[in-house]
């Protein structure tokens, strides 16, 4: 009888998280807080005139950049945990689990 191989998706999650880190870091670097400006767009009125509308205020943009930095730091911790999981993973033939003295040795090796 064939057994189903238990696949861990740690590598896939790690690659995704690392790509997110690169993306978020690039965004924060491209939008420094001291260079933010109100984003204004001109909305046409019913009588044919134009009215300025704030699409994103400096405060809203600053808050978003700060939240992105917080998420970046939180994701770094997750990436470190995933890397530690990958380093601790030991390839075992057969069913993929150790028994007896080998399992005890592996658990106590650190």
Backbone as JSON, one array per atom type, in Angstrom:
{
  "sequence": "XXXXXXXXXXXXXXXXXXXXXXXXXXXXXXXXXXXXXXXXXXXXXXXXXXXXXXXXXXXXXXXXXXXXXXXXXXXXXXXXXXXXXXXXXXXXXXXXXXXXXXXXXXXXXX",
  "N": [[0.84, -1.17, 0.0], [0.6, 2.15, -0.86], [2.0, 5.0, 0.68], [1.02, 8.29, 1.61], [3.0, 11.02, 0.97], [4.01, 13.34, 3.34], [4.09, 16.59, 2.76], [5.91, 19.46, 3.44], [5.33, 22.89, 3.32], [7.12, 24.84, 3.81], [9.33, 25.87, 2.46], [8.16, 27.13, 0.23], [6.54, 29.04, 1.49], [8.54, 30.49, 2.76], [10.0, 31.55, 0.59], [7.98, 33.18, -0.52], [7.55, 34.98, 1.61], [10.06, 36.2, 1.77], [10.12, 37.5, -0.71], [8.06, 39.32, -0.31], [9.21, 40.87, 1.7], [11.29, 42.13, 0.29], [9.78, 43.62, -1.53], [8.25, 45.32, 0.19], [10.31, 46.69, 1.46], [11.45, 48.09, -0.66], [9.29, 49.76, -1.3], [9.04, 51.36, 1.04], [11.55, 52.58, 1.02], [11.32, 54.05, -1.33], [9.43, 55.92, -0.67], [10.08, 58.08, 1.38], [9.35, 59.52, 4.6], [9.78, 62.27, 4.98], [9.55, 63.36, 2.47], [6.97, 63.18, 1.57], [3.95, 64.29, 0.03], [0.76, 65.91, -0.24], [-1.56, 64.18, -2.23], [-3.26, 65.33, -4.85], [-6.14, 65.55, -6.86], [-7.95, 66.77, -9.64], [-11.34, 67.3, -9.74], [-14.01, 67.27, -11.99], [-16.71, 69.57, -12.01], [-20.35, 69.93, -11.99], [-21.01, 72.18, -13.42], [-18.95, 72.51, -15.17], [-16.55, 73.38, -14.15], [-13.49, 72.93, -12.21], [-12.63, 71.12, -9.28], [-10.47, 70.9, -6.57], [-9.43, 67.82, -5.1], [-8.4, 65.96, -2.34], [-6.65, 63.1, -2.7], [-4.94, 61.47, -1.28], [-3.81, 62.25, 1.84], [-0.94, 63.77, 3.45], [-0.71, 62.8, 6.03], [-2.2, 60.38, 5.96], [-0.71, 58.93, 4.1], [1.73, 58.83, 5.46], [1.02, 57.31, 7.7], [0.42, 54.88, 6.46], [2.94, 54.15, 5.45], [4.34, 53.85, 7.85], [2.9, 51.71, 8.98], [3.51, 49.77, 7.11], [6.24, 49.5, 7.62], [6.11, 48.41, 10.22], [4.83, 45.98, 9.66], [6.81, 44.89, 8.07], [8.92, 44.48, 9.9], [7.69, 42.61, 11.59], [7.33, 40.52, 9.8], [9.95, 39.84, 9.26], [10.68, 38.49, 11.59], [9.05, 36.22, 11.33], [10.15, 35.09, 9.02], [12.7, 34.45, 9.95], [12.01, 32.45, 11.81], [10.94, 30.53, 10.06], [13.23, 29.94, 8.57], [14.8, 28.78, 10.58], [13.25, 26.51, 11.06], [13.62, 25.18, 8.65], [16.37, 24.69, 8.73], [16.5, 22.97, 10.89], [15.2, 20.79, 9.98], [15.42, 17.39, 9.2], [16.24, 15.03, 6.81], [14.71, 11.94, 6.41], [14.67, 8.55, 5.55], [12.11, 6.35, 4.3], [9.19, 6.22, 6.22], [9.46, 8.76, 7.07], [9.9, 9.48, 9.7], [11.57, 9.28, 12.83], [12.46, 6.75, 15.22], [12.73, 5.6, 18.63], [16.02, 5.55, 19.99], [17.26, 7.14, 18.09], [15.45, 9.22, 17.59], [15.43, 10.44, 20.11], [18.1, 11.29, 20.26], [18.16, 13.14, 18.13], [16.33, 15.03, 19.06], [17.64, 16.04, 21.3], [20.03, 17.12, 20.44], [20.76, 19.8, 20.24]],
  "CA": [[0.0, 0.0, 0.0], [1.39, 3.38, -0.96], [1.71, 6.0, 1.72], [1.03, 9.66, 1.11], [4.13, 11.77, 1.5], [3.64, 14.59, 4.0], [4.91, 17.66, 2.21], [5.87, 20.72, 4.16], [5.38, 23.99, 2.38], [7.93, 25.87, 4.45], [10.16, 26.53, 1.44], [7.3, 28.01, -0.56], [6.18, 30.17, 2.35], [9.76, 31.26, 2.98], [10.27, 32.31, -0.64], [6.97, 34.23, -0.62], [7.81, 35.98, 2.65], [11.26, 36.95, 1.38], [9.76, 38.4, -1.81], [7.29, 40.41, 0.3], [10.16, 41.74, 2.39], [11.96, 42.93, -0.73], [8.79, 44.56, -2.06], [7.93, 46.32, 1.2], [11.49, 47.53, 1.7], [11.55, 48.98, -1.81], [8.23, 50.77, -1.17], [9.39, 52.29, 2.12], [12.69, 53.37, 0.56], [10.88, 54.96, -2.39], [8.51, 56.91, -0.1], [10.51, 58.55, 2.7], [8.34, 60.34, 5.26], [10.03, 63.71, 4.83], [9.29, 63.78, 1.09], [5.56, 62.97, 1.22], [3.13, 65.47, -0.29], [-0.65, 65.59, -0.5], [-1.88, 63.83, -3.62], [-4.49, 66.05, -5.19], [-6.65, 65.34, -8.21], [-8.98, 67.77, -9.96], [-12.62, 66.66, -10.07], [-14.89, 68.18, -12.73], [-18.0, 69.87, -11.38], [-21.5, 69.86, -12.89], [-21.05, 73.38, -14.26], [-17.79, 72.55, -16.04], [-15.34, 73.81, -13.44], [-12.69, 71.88, -11.57], [-12.56, 71.25, -7.85], [-9.38, 70.05, -6.08], [-9.79, 66.81, -4.1], [-7.25, 65.24, -1.79], [-6.74, 61.65, -2.89], [-4.25, 60.92, -0.12], [-3.14, 63.3, 2.59], [0.38, 63.43, 3.96], [-0.91, 62.0, 7.24], [-2.63, 59.03, 5.58], [0.43, 58.27, 3.47], [2.71, 58.55, 6.51], [0.51, 56.2, 8.5], [0.56, 53.66, 5.67], [4.37, 53.8, 5.4], [4.7, 53.35, 9.17], [2.31, 50.38, 9.12], [4.3, 48.88, 6.27], [7.48, 49.23, 8.35], [5.78, 47.49, 11.31], [4.61, 44.67, 9.04], [8.13, 44.43, 7.61], [9.65, 43.96, 11.06], [7.01, 41.39, 12.03], [7.59, 39.47, 8.82], [11.34, 39.41, 9.43], [10.66, 37.47, 12.65], [8.46, 35.0, 10.76], [11.13, 34.52, 8.09], [13.74, 33.82, 10.76], [11.46, 31.19, 12.34], [10.85, 29.57, 8.96], [14.6, 29.5, 8.26], [15.21, 27.85, 11.64], [12.54, 25.26, 10.82], [14.26, 24.51, 7.52], [17.68, 24.2, 9.16], [16.31, 21.88, 11.84], [14.58, 19.66, 9.29], [16.33, 16.31, 8.85], [15.64, 14.11, 5.86], [14.71, 10.56, 6.87], [14.1, 7.63, 4.57], [10.98, 5.55, 4.75], [7.97, 6.93, 6.58], [9.77, 10.15, 7.36], [9.95, 9.74, 11.12], [12.54, 8.48, 13.56], [11.91, 6.13, 16.41], [13.69, 5.13, 19.61], [17.2, 6.32, 20.38], [17.56, 8.14, 17.05], [14.56, 10.37, 17.82], [15.92, 11.13, 21.31], [19.34, 11.97, 19.9], [17.83, 14.28, 17.29], [15.64, 16.03, 19.89], [18.55, 16.59, 22.3], [21.33, 17.45, 19.85], [21.1, 21.23, 20.33]],
  "C": [[0.9, 1.24, 0.0], [0.99, 4.35, 0.15], [1.81, 7.38, 1.1], [2.16, 10.4, 1.78], [3.63, 13.08, 2.1], [4.6, 15.68, 3.52], [4.79, 18.9, 3.08], [6.05, 21.84, 3.14], [6.19, 25.16, 2.94], [8.76, 26.6, 3.41], [9.35, 27.52, 0.62], [6.92, 29.25, 0.24], [7.38, 31.08, 2.6], [10.09, 32.12, 1.77], [9.27, 33.46, -0.8], [7.25, 35.35, 0.37], [9.03, 36.82, 2.3], [10.96, 37.91, 0.23], [8.93, 39.58, -1.3], [8.22, 41.39, 1.01], [10.87, 42.66, 1.4], [11.02, 44.0, -1.26], [8.49, 45.68, -1.07], [9.11, 47.26, 1.46], [11.66, 48.53, 0.56], [10.5, 50.09, -1.73], [8.59, 51.82, -0.12], [10.56, 53.17, 1.7], [12.3, 54.39, -0.51], [9.98, 56.07, -1.87], [8.96, 57.36, 1.29], [9.51, 59.54, 3.28], [8.54, 61.83, 5.02], [9.77, 64.23, 3.42], [7.83, 63.61, 0.67], [4.86, 64.3, 0.98], [1.7, 65.0, -0.5], [-0.82, 65.24, -1.97], [-3.24, 64.41, -3.92], [-4.85, 65.76, -6.64], [-7.79, 66.33, -8.42], [-10.22, 67.05, -10.44], [-13.49, 67.67, -10.82], [-16.23, 68.36, -12.0], [-19.1, 69.82, -12.43], [-21.54, 71.06, -13.85], [-19.81, 73.54, -15.13], [-16.51, 73.04, -15.39], [-14.58, 72.62, -12.87], [-12.57, 72.18, -10.08], [-11.42, 70.34, -7.35], [-9.87, 69.09, -4.99], [-8.52, 66.11, -3.64], [-7.49, 63.73, -1.93], [-6.09, 60.95, -1.71], [-3.5, 62.04, 0.57], [-1.76, 62.82, 3.05], [0.24, 62.5, 5.17], [-1.28, 60.56, 6.91], [-1.48, 58.25, 4.95], [1.48, 57.89, 4.51], [2.3, 57.38, 7.37], [0.69, 54.88, 7.76], [2.03, 53.21, 5.61], [4.81, 53.24, 6.76], [4.13, 51.96, 9.41], [3.07, 49.35, 8.29], [5.61, 48.52, 6.96], [7.23, 48.26, 9.51], [5.57, 46.09, 10.76], [5.92, 44.06, 8.57], [8.89, 43.8, 8.77], [9.01, 42.68, 11.59], [7.29, 40.23, 11.08], [9.03, 38.97, 8.89], [11.42, 38.31, 10.5], [10.11, 36.15, 12.12], [9.44, 34.32, 9.83], [12.25, 33.83, 8.87], [13.26, 32.49, 11.34], [11.38, 30.13, 11.26], [12.24, 29.06, 8.56], [15.09, 28.5, 9.3], [14.52, 26.51, 11.47], [13.21, 24.47, 9.69], [15.62, 23.94, 7.92], [17.55, 23.0, 10.07], [15.74, 20.63, 11.17], [15.64, 18.64, 8.88], [15.61, 15.37, 7.91], [15.8, 12.67, 6.37], [14.07, 9.7, 5.81], [12.9, 6.91, 5.16], [9.77, 6.41, 5.04], [8.23, 8.39, 6.92], [9.77, 10.49, 8.83], [10.95, 8.8, 11.78], [11.87, 7.85, 14.77], [13.05, 5.78, 17.36], [14.81, 6.1, 19.9], [17.54, 7.4, 19.36], [16.71, 9.39, 17.24], [15.01, 11.16, 19.05], [17.18, 11.9, 21.02], [19.05, 13.23, 19.1], [17.17, 15.4, 18.12], [16.6, 16.73, 20.84], [19.88, 17.06, 21.74], [21.7, 18.91, 19.98], [21.42, 21.62, 21.73]]
}
